[in-house]
Amino acid sequence: MDIETIVKELNLKVRAAGTNLRKNISGGYTGDLLSDVMANSQEGDIWITRQVHQNIVAVASLKDHAGIIIVNSCEPAKDTIEKAAQENIPVMVSDLSAFELTGKIYNLLGKKDR
């Protein structure tokens, strides 16, 4: 499943790298502790977080994540948007909580295997 499908299905707001939404998502990781995300997330994951600072882009780039979704209607900092655009990493915003969003994405990704 690609990011564009997730954006449409879950009514996400794209804040950076909107031209790079055809990336496929292979899984997901939910977490706010950067060291935990670096240690446990996988390449191709969509990362769900509450963090808004530009270090999230560095971690997503390091781990080759498909993209980042920020929850609870929180908006990324201006320098985060700029860095994500430079790195071509999609950043989206959801009105949902991390718990709700993770469940919905899990279900969507599961549908592709049925």
DSSP file (Angstrom, degrees, kcal/mol; ACC not computed):
  #  RESIDUE AA STRUCTURE BP1 BP2  ACC     N-H-->O    O-->H-N    N-H-->O    O-->H-N    TCO  KAPPA ALPHA  PHI   PSI    X-CA   Y-CA   Z-CA
    1    1 A M              0   0    0      0, 0.0    24,-3.5     0, 0.0     2,-0.2   0.000 360.0 360.0 360.0 139.6    0.0    0.0    0.0
    2    2 A D  B  >  -A   24   0A   0     22,-0.3     4,-1.5     1,-0.1     3,-0.4  -0.524 360.0-111.0 -97.4 167.2    1.3    3.4   -0.8
    3    3 A I  H  > S+     0   0    0     20,-1.9     4,-2.9    18,-0.3     5,-0.2   0.871 113.9  62.9 -63.0 -38.5    1.3    6.6    1.3
    4    4 A E  H  > S+     0   0    0     17,-2.6     4,-2.2     1,-0.2    -1,-0.2   0.881 102.4  50.3 -56.3 -39.9   -1.2    8.3   -1.1
    5    5 A T  H  > S+     0   0    0     -3,-0.4     4,-2.9    16,-0.3    -1,-0.2   0.919 110.8  48.6 -64.0 -44.6   -3.8    5.6   -0.2
    6    6 A I  H  X S+     0   0    0     -4,-1.5     4,-2.3     1,-0.2     6,-0.3   0.912 109.7  53.1 -61.9 -42.9   -3.3    6.1    3.5
    7    7 A V  H  X>S+     0   0    0     -4,-2.9     5,-1.8     1,-0.2     4,-0.6   0.928 114.7  41.1 -58.4 -46.5   -3.6    9.9    3.1
    8    8 A K  H ><5S+     0   0    0     -4,-2.2     3,-0.6    -5,-0.2    -2,-0.2   0.929 115.8  48.3 -69.3 -46.1   -6.9    9.5    1.3
    9    9 A E  H 3<5S+     0   0    0     -4,-2.9    -2,-0.2     1,-0.2    -1,-0.2   0.846 122.5  33.1 -64.0 -35.4   -8.4    6.8    3.5
   10   10 A L  H 3<5S-     0   0    0     -4,-2.3    -1,-0.2    -5,-0.2    -2,-0.2   0.290 104.3-120.9-109.6   8.8   -7.5    8.6    6.8
   11   11 A N  T <<5 +     0   0    0     -3,-0.6    84,-0.2    -4,-0.6    -3,-0.2   0.905  47.2 177.4  54.8  47.5   -7.9   12.2    5.7
   12   12 A L      < -     0   0    0     -5,-1.8     2,-0.6    -6,-0.3    82,-0.2  -0.485  28.4-128.4 -80.8 152.7   -4.4   13.1    6.5
   13   13 A K  E     -B   93   0B   0     80,-2.5    80,-2.2    -2,-0.2     2,-0.4  -0.913  20.1-138.4-102.8 121.1   -3.0   16.6    5.8
   14   14 A V  E     +B   92   0B   0     -2,-0.6    78,-0.3    78,-0.2     3,-0.1  -0.663  28.1 169.5 -82.7 127.6    0.2   16.6    3.8
   15   15 A R  E     +     0   0B   0     76,-3.5     2,-0.3    -2,-0.4    77,-0.2   0.614  62.4  17.5-112.5 -20.2    2.8   19.1    5.1
   16   16 A A  E    S+B   91   0B   0     75,-1.4    75,-1.6     1,-0.1    -1,-0.3  -0.995 116.1  12.6-154.6 149.8    6.0   18.1    3.3
   17   17 A A    >   +     0   0    0     -2,-0.3     3,-2.0    73,-0.2    -1,-0.1   0.858  62.2 164.6  54.6  43.4    7.1   16.1    0.2
   18   18 A G  T 3   +     0   0    0      1,-0.3     3,-0.5     2,-0.1    -1,-0.1   0.622  68.8  63.1 -65.4 -13.3    3.6   15.8   -1.2
   19   19 A T  T 3  S+     0   0    0      1,-0.2    -1,-0.3     2,-0.1     3,-0.2   0.456  94.5  63.6 -88.3  -0.4    5.0   14.8   -4.5
   20   20 A N    X   +     0   0    0     -3,-2.0     3,-0.6     1,-0.1    -1,-0.2  -0.204  62.6 116.2-115.6  40.9    6.5   11.6   -3.0
   21   21 A L  T 3   +     0   0    0     -3,-0.5   -17,-2.6     1,-0.2   -18,-0.3   0.373  54.2  81.3 -92.7   4.9    3.4    9.9   -1.9
   22   22 A R  T 3   +     0   0    0     -3,-0.2    -1,-0.2   -19,-0.2     2,-0.1   0.437  62.8 121.7 -88.9   0.9    3.8    6.8   -4.1
   23   23 A K    <   -     0   0    0     -3,-0.6   -20,-1.9    43,-0.2     2,-0.3  -0.396  65.7-121.7 -62.7 137.4    6.2    5.2   -1.7
   24   24 A N  B     -A    2   0A   0    -22,-0.2     2,-0.5   -21,-0.1   -22,-0.3  -0.604  15.7-138.1 -82.2 143.6    5.1    1.8   -0.5
   25   25 A I        +     0   0    0    -24,-3.5    20,-0.2    -2,-0.3     3,-0.1  -0.888  20.1 179.4-101.0 125.6    4.6    1.2    3.2
   26   26 A S        -     0   0    0     18,-2.0     2,-0.3    -2,-0.5    19,-0.2   0.619  66.2 -34.7 -99.8 -15.1    5.8   -2.1    4.4
   27   27 A G  E     -c   45   0B   0     17,-0.8    19,-1.9    15,-0.1     2,-0.3  -0.931  62.8-111.1-177.2-164.4    4.9   -1.7    8.1
   28   28 A G  E     -c   46   0B   0     17,-0.3     2,-0.3    -2,-0.3    19,-0.2  -0.981   9.3-158.2-151.1 162.2    4.7    0.9   10.8
   29   29 A Y  E     -c   47   0B   0     17,-2.2    19,-2.9    -2,-0.3     2,-0.5  -0.984   6.6-160.3-144.7 133.6    6.2    2.1   14.0
   30   30 A T  E     +c   48   0B   0     -2,-0.3     2,-0.3    17,-0.2    19,-0.2  -0.963  38.6 111.7-115.9 122.3    4.6    4.2   16.7
   31   31 A G        -     0   0    0     17,-2.2    20,-0.2    -2,-0.5    19,-0.1  -0.913  47.1-153.2 178.2 155.6    6.8    6.0   19.2
   32   32 A D  S    S+     0   0    0     -2,-0.3     2,-0.8    17,-0.1    -1,-0.1   0.557  72.1  93.2-114.1 -15.7    8.1    9.3   20.4
   33   33 A L    >>  -     0   0    0      1,-0.2     4,-2.2     2,-0.0     3,-0.6  -0.731  64.5-153.5 -84.9 111.3   11.5    8.3   21.9
   34   34 A L  H 3> S+     0   0    0     -2,-0.8     4,-2.6     1,-0.3     5,-0.2   0.858  92.3  52.6 -57.2 -40.8   14.0    8.8   19.0
   35   35 A S  H 3> S+     0   0    0      1,-0.2     4,-1.8     2,-0.2    -1,-0.3   0.868 109.6  50.3 -64.6 -35.0   16.5    6.2   20.3
   36   36 A D  H <> S+     0   0    0     -3,-0.6     4,-2.2     2,-0.2     5,-0.3   0.912 111.0  48.3 -66.7 -43.1   13.7    3.6   20.5
   37   37 A V  H  X S+     0   0    0     -4,-2.2     4,-2.2     1,-0.2    -2,-0.2   0.910 111.6  50.0 -64.2 -41.9   12.6    4.4   16.9
   38   38 A M  H  < S+     0   0    0     -4,-2.6    -1,-0.2    -5,-0.2    -2,-0.2   0.882 115.9  43.2 -63.3 -37.3   16.2    4.2   15.7
   39   39 A A  H  < S+     0   0    0     -4,-1.8    -2,-0.2    -5,-0.2    -1,-0.2   0.806 127.5  23.7 -78.7 -29.8   16.6    0.8   17.4
   40   40 A N  H  < S+     0   0    0     -4,-2.2    -3,-0.2    -5,-0.1    -2,-0.2   0.626  94.2  91.8-120.8 -15.0   13.4   -0.8   16.6
   41   41 A S     <  -     0   0    0     -4,-2.2     2,-0.3    -5,-0.3   -12,-0.1  -0.367  61.3-137.1 -80.9 166.2   11.7    0.6   13.4
   42   42 A Q    >   -     0   0    0     -2,-0.1     3,-1.9     1,-0.1   -15,-0.1  -0.826  26.1 -85.2-123.1 158.4   12.4   -0.8   10.0
   43   43 A E  T 3  S+     0   0    0     -2,-0.3    22,-0.2     1,-0.2    21,-0.2  -0.363 115.6  26.0 -56.1 137.3   13.0    0.4    6.5
   44   44 A G  T 3  S+     0   0    0     20,-2.3   -18,-2.0     1,-0.3   -17,-0.8   0.367  90.4 137.4  86.5  -4.8    9.8    1.2    4.7
   45   45 A D  E <   -c   27   0B   0     -3,-1.9    21,-2.4    18,-0.2    22,-1.0  -0.376  55.1-130.7 -69.5 150.5    7.8    1.8    7.9
   46   46 A I  E     -cd  28  67B   0    -19,-1.9   -17,-2.2    20,-0.2     2,-0.5  -0.927  28.8-141.1 -94.3 127.0    5.4    4.7    8.3
   47   47 A W  E     -cd  29  68B   0     20,-2.6    22,-3.3    -2,-0.6     2,-0.5  -0.807  12.5-161.2 -99.2 126.6    6.4    6.4   11.6
   48   48 A I  E     +cd  30  69B   0    -19,-2.9   -17,-2.2    -2,-0.5     2,-0.3  -0.925  28.0 147.8-107.9 123.7    3.6    7.7   13.8
   49   49 A T  E     - d   0  70B   0     20,-2.6    22,-2.2    -2,-0.5   -17,-0.1  -0.941  52.7-139.8-150.0 165.9    4.7   10.2   16.4
   50   50 A R  S    S+     0   0    0     -2,-0.3   -18,-0.1    20,-0.2    20,-0.1   0.480  72.6 110.2-102.3 -11.8    3.8   13.3   18.4
   51   51 A Q        +     0   0    0    -20,-0.2    -2,-0.1     1,-0.1    20,-0.1  -0.352  40.8 179.6 -68.1 145.2    7.2   14.9   17.9
   52   52 A V        +     0   0    0     24,-0.1    25,-2.2    18,-0.1    28,-0.2   0.434  43.0 105.7-125.6  -3.9    7.3   17.9   15.7
   53   53 A H  S >  S-     0   0    0     23,-0.2     3,-1.8     1,-0.1     4,-0.3  -0.324  82.3-104.3 -82.8 164.5   11.0   19.0   15.7
   54   54 A Q  T >> S+     0   0    0      1,-0.3     4,-1.2     2,-0.2     3,-1.0   0.640 107.8  79.9 -67.8 -14.1   13.4   18.5   12.8
   55   55 A N  H 3> S+     0   0    0      1,-0.2     4,-2.1     2,-0.2    -1,-0.3   0.765  82.8  66.3 -63.2 -22.4   15.2   15.5   14.4
   56   56 A I  H <> S+     0   0    0     -3,-1.8     4,-2.5     1,-0.2    -1,-0.2   0.858  98.7  52.0 -66.0 -32.3   12.3   13.3   13.4
   57   57 A V  H <> S+     0   0    0     -3,-1.0     4,-2.4    -4,-0.3    -1,-0.2   0.899 107.3  52.1 -68.8 -40.1   13.4   13.9    9.7
   58   58 A A  H  X S+     0   0    0     -4,-1.2     4,-2.5     2,-0.2    -2,-0.2   0.919 112.3  45.5 -61.8 -43.2   16.9   12.9   10.6
   59   59 A V  H  X S+     0   0    0     -4,-2.1     4,-2.5     2,-0.2    -2,-0.2   0.931 112.7  50.0 -66.4 -45.4   15.7    9.6   12.1
   60   60 A A  H  X>S+     0   0    0     -4,-2.5     5,-2.5     1,-0.2     4,-0.6   0.877 113.1  47.2 -61.0 -37.6   13.3    8.9    9.3
   61   61 A S  H ><5S+     0   0    0     -4,-2.4     3,-0.7     3,-0.2    -1,-0.2   0.924 111.3  50.5 -68.4 -45.2   16.1    9.5    6.8
   62   62 A L  H 3<5S+     0   0    0     -4,-2.5    -2,-0.2     1,-0.2    -1,-0.2   0.890 118.2  38.5 -58.6 -42.0   18.5    7.3    8.7
   63   63 A K  H 3<5S-     0   0    0     -4,-2.5    -1,-0.2    -5,-0.1   -18,-0.2   0.454 107.2-125.0 -90.5  -2.2   16.0    4.4    8.9
   64   64 A D  T <<5 -     0   0    0     -3,-0.7   -20,-2.3    -4,-0.6    -3,-0.2   0.918  41.9-176.5  55.5  48.3   14.7    5.0    5.3
   65   65 A H      < -     0   0    0     -5,-2.5   -19,-0.2   -22,-0.2    -1,-0.1  -0.370  34.3-127.6 -70.1 153.7   11.1    5.3    6.6
   66   66 A A  S    S-     0   0    0    -21,-2.4     2,-0.3     1,-0.3   -20,-0.2   0.834  76.8 -48.0 -69.8 -32.7    8.4    5.7    4.0
   67   67 A G  E     -d   46   0B   0    -22,-1.0   -20,-2.6    22,-0.1     2,-0.4  -0.977  52.6-101.6 176.9 179.4    7.1    8.8    5.8
   68   68 A I  E     -de  47  91B   0     22,-2.5    24,-2.7    -2,-0.3     2,-0.5  -0.979  18.8-163.4-127.8 135.8    6.1   10.4    9.1
   69   69 A I  E     -de  48  92B   0    -22,-3.3   -20,-2.6    -2,-0.4     2,-0.5  -0.985   9.4-154.4-119.5 125.2    2.6   11.0   10.5
   70   70 A I  E     -de  49  93B   0     22,-3.0    24,-2.8    -2,-0.5     3,-0.3  -0.843  19.2-149.2 -98.4 131.9    2.2   13.5   13.4
   71   71 A V    >   +     0   0    0    -22,-2.2     3,-1.8    -2,-0.5    26,-0.2  -0.299  63.6  41.1 -98.1 176.8   -0.8   12.9   15.6
   72   72 A N  T 3  S-     0   0    0     24,-3.0    23,-0.2     1,-0.3    -1,-0.2   0.758 120.5 -73.1  59.3  31.3   -3.2   14.9   17.7
   73   73 A S  T 3  S+     0   0    0     21,-3.1    -1,-0.3    23,-0.3     2,-0.2   0.669  87.6 156.2  59.8  18.6   -3.5   17.7   15.1
   74   74 A C    <   -     0   0    0     -3,-1.8    -1,-0.2    20,-0.3    20,-0.2  -0.548  35.6-136.7 -76.4 140.4    0.0   18.8   16.1
   75   75 A E        -     0   0    0     -2,-0.2     3,-0.1    -3,-0.1    -4,-0.0  -0.793  16.1-114.6-101.7 138.6    1.8   20.8   13.4
   76   76 A P        -     0   0    0      0, 0.0   -23,-0.2     0, 0.0   -24,-0.1  -0.365  38.9-100.4 -66.6 148.8    5.5   20.2   12.5
   77   77 A A    >>  -     0   0    0    -25,-2.2     4,-2.0     1,-0.1     3,-0.5  -0.274  33.1-110.1 -63.2 155.7    7.9   23.1   13.1
   78   78 A K  H 3> S+     0   0    0      1,-0.3     4,-2.2     2,-0.2     5,-0.2   0.898 120.5  51.0 -56.4 -43.5    8.8   25.2   10.1
   79   79 A D  H 3> S+     0   0    0      1,-0.2     4,-2.2     2,-0.2    -1,-0.3   0.786 106.6  56.2 -68.7 -24.7   12.3   23.9   10.1
   80   80 A T  H <> S+     0   0    0     -3,-0.5     4,-2.7   -28,-0.2    -1,-0.2   0.924 107.9  47.2 -68.1 -44.9   10.9   20.3   10.1
   81   81 A I  H  X S+     0   0    0     -4,-2.0     4,-2.2     2,-0.2    -2,-0.2   0.920 113.3  48.7 -62.0 -44.2    8.9   21.0    7.0
   82   82 A E  H  X S+     0   0    0     -4,-2.2     4,-2.1     2,-0.2    -2,-0.2   0.925 113.3  46.3 -62.3 -45.8   11.9   22.5    5.3
   83   83 A K  H  X S+     0   0    0     -4,-2.2     4,-2.4     1,-0.2    -2,-0.2   0.902 111.8  51.2 -65.0 -41.7   14.2   19.6    6.2
   84   84 A A  H  X>S+     0   0    0     -4,-2.7     5,-2.3     1,-0.2     4,-0.9   0.889 109.3  50.9 -63.6 -38.8   11.6   17.1    5.2
   85   85 A A  H  <5S+     0   0    0     -4,-2.2     3,-0.4     3,-0.2    -1,-0.2   0.915 111.0  48.5 -63.9 -42.5   11.2   18.8    1.8
   86   86 A Q  H  <5S+     0   0    0     -4,-2.1    -2,-0.2     1,-0.2    -1,-0.2   0.896 117.2  41.3 -62.8 -40.5   15.0   18.7    1.3
   87   87 A E  H  <5S-     0   0    0     -4,-2.4    -1,-0.2    -5,-0.1    -2,-0.2   0.517 108.1-126.8 -85.7  -6.5   15.1   15.0    2.2
   88   88 A N  T  <5 +     0   0    0     -4,-0.9    -3,-0.2    -3,-0.4    -4,-0.1   0.873  57.4 149.1  59.9  40.7   12.0   14.3    0.2
   89   89 A I      < -     0   0    0     -5,-2.3    -1,-0.2    -6,-0.1   -22,-0.1  -0.922  47.9-124.7-106.3 117.3   10.3   12.6    3.2
   90   90 A P        -     0   0    0      0, 0.0   -22,-2.5     0, 0.0     2,-0.4  -0.377  25.6-168.2 -62.8 133.5    6.6   12.9    3.4
   91   91 A V  E     +Be  16  68B   0    -75,-1.6   -76,-3.5   -24,-0.2   -75,-1.4  -0.994   9.2 178.1-124.5 126.2    5.2   14.4    6.6
   92   92 A M  E     -Be  14  69B   0    -24,-2.7   -22,-3.0    -2,-0.4     2,-0.4  -0.827  19.0-139.4-123.9 162.4    1.5   14.3    7.3
   93   93 A V  E     -Be  13  70B   0    -80,-2.2   -80,-2.5    -2,-0.3     2,-0.3  -0.977  14.2-166.4-124.7 138.0   -0.7   15.4   10.2
   94   94 A S        -     0   0    0    -24,-2.8   -21,-3.1    -2,-0.4   -20,-0.3  -0.931  23.4-146.1-120.9 147.1   -3.7   13.5   11.6
   95   95 A D  S    S+     0   0    0     -2,-0.3    -1,-0.1   -23,-0.2   -24,-0.1   0.626  77.2  93.2 -79.2 -14.9   -6.4   14.7   14.0
   96   96 A L  S    S-     0   0    0      1,-0.1   -24,-3.0   -24,-0.1   -23,-0.3  -0.279  82.9-105.8 -77.9 161.9   -6.4   11.2   15.6
   97   97 A S     >  -     0   0    0    -26,-0.2     4,-2.7   -25,-0.1     5,-0.3  -0.393  35.8-106.4 -75.2 164.2   -4.5   10.0   18.6
   98   98 A A  H  > S+     0   0    0      1,-0.2     4,-2.5     2,-0.2     5,-0.2   0.896 120.9  53.2 -59.4 -40.8   -1.5    7.7   18.1
   99   99 A F  H  > S+     0   0    0      2,-0.2     4,-1.9     1,-0.2    -1,-0.2   0.944 112.6  42.0 -59.9 -51.1   -3.6    4.8   19.4
  100  100 A E  H  > S+     0   0    0      1,-0.2     4,-2.2     2,-0.2    -2,-0.2   0.923 116.3  48.1 -64.1 -45.8   -6.5    5.3   17.0
  101  101 A L  H  X S+     0   0    0     -4,-2.7     4,-2.6     1,-0.2     5,-0.3   0.907 109.1  52.8 -64.6 -42.8   -4.2    6.0   14.0
  102  102 A T  H  X S+     0   0    0     -4,-2.5     4,-2.6    -5,-0.3    -1,-0.2   0.923 110.3  48.6 -58.9 -45.1   -2.0    3.0   14.6
  103  103 A G  H  X S+     0   0    0     -4,-1.9     4,-2.3    -5,-0.2    -1,-0.2   0.909 111.7  48.6 -62.1 -42.8   -5.1    0.7   14.7
  104  104 A K  H  X S+     0   0    0     -4,-2.2     4,-2.3     2,-0.2    -2,-0.2   0.915 113.6  45.8 -65.6 -43.0   -6.5    2.2   11.5
  105  105 A I  H  X S+     0   0    0     -4,-2.6     4,-2.9     2,-0.2     5,-0.3   0.906 110.5  54.2 -67.2 -40.4   -3.2    1.9    9.6
  106  106 A Y  H  X S+     0   0    0     -4,-2.6     4,-1.9    -5,-0.3    -2,-0.2   0.932 110.6  46.5 -56.5 -46.2   -2.7   -1.6   10.9
  107  107 A N  H  X S+     0   0    0     -4,-2.3     4,-1.4     2,-0.2    -2,-0.2   0.901 112.1  50.2 -65.1 -41.3   -6.1   -2.6    9.6
  108  108 A L  H  X S+     0   0    0     -4,-2.3     4,-0.8     1,-0.2     3,-0.3   0.922 111.4  47.8 -63.3 -43.7   -5.5   -0.9    6.2
  109  109 A L  H >< S+     0   0    0     -4,-2.9     3,-0.5     1,-0.2     4,-0.4   0.846 108.8  55.8 -66.4 -32.8   -2.2   -2.7    5.8
  110  110 A G  H >< S+     0   0    0     -4,-1.9     3,-1.1    -5,-0.3     4,-0.3   0.809  97.1  64.1 -67.6 -29.9   -3.8   -6.0    6.7
  111  111 A K  H >< S+     0   0    0     -4,-1.4     3,-1.1    -3,-0.3    -1,-0.2   0.805  91.3  64.0 -64.7 -29.5   -6.4   -5.6    4.0
  112  112 A K  T << S+     0   0    0     -4,-0.8    -1,-0.2    -3,-0.5    -2,-0.2   0.744 102.0  50.9 -68.2 -20.4   -3.7   -5.8    1.3
  113  113 A D  T <         0   0    0     -3,-1.1    -1,-0.2    -4,-0.4    -2,-0.2   0.494 360.0 360.0 -93.5  -4.2   -2.9   -9.4    2.4
  114  114 A R    <         0   0    0     -3,-1.1    -1,-0.2    -4,-0.3    -2,-0.1   0.451 360.0 360.0 -88.8 360.0   -6.6  -10.6    2.3
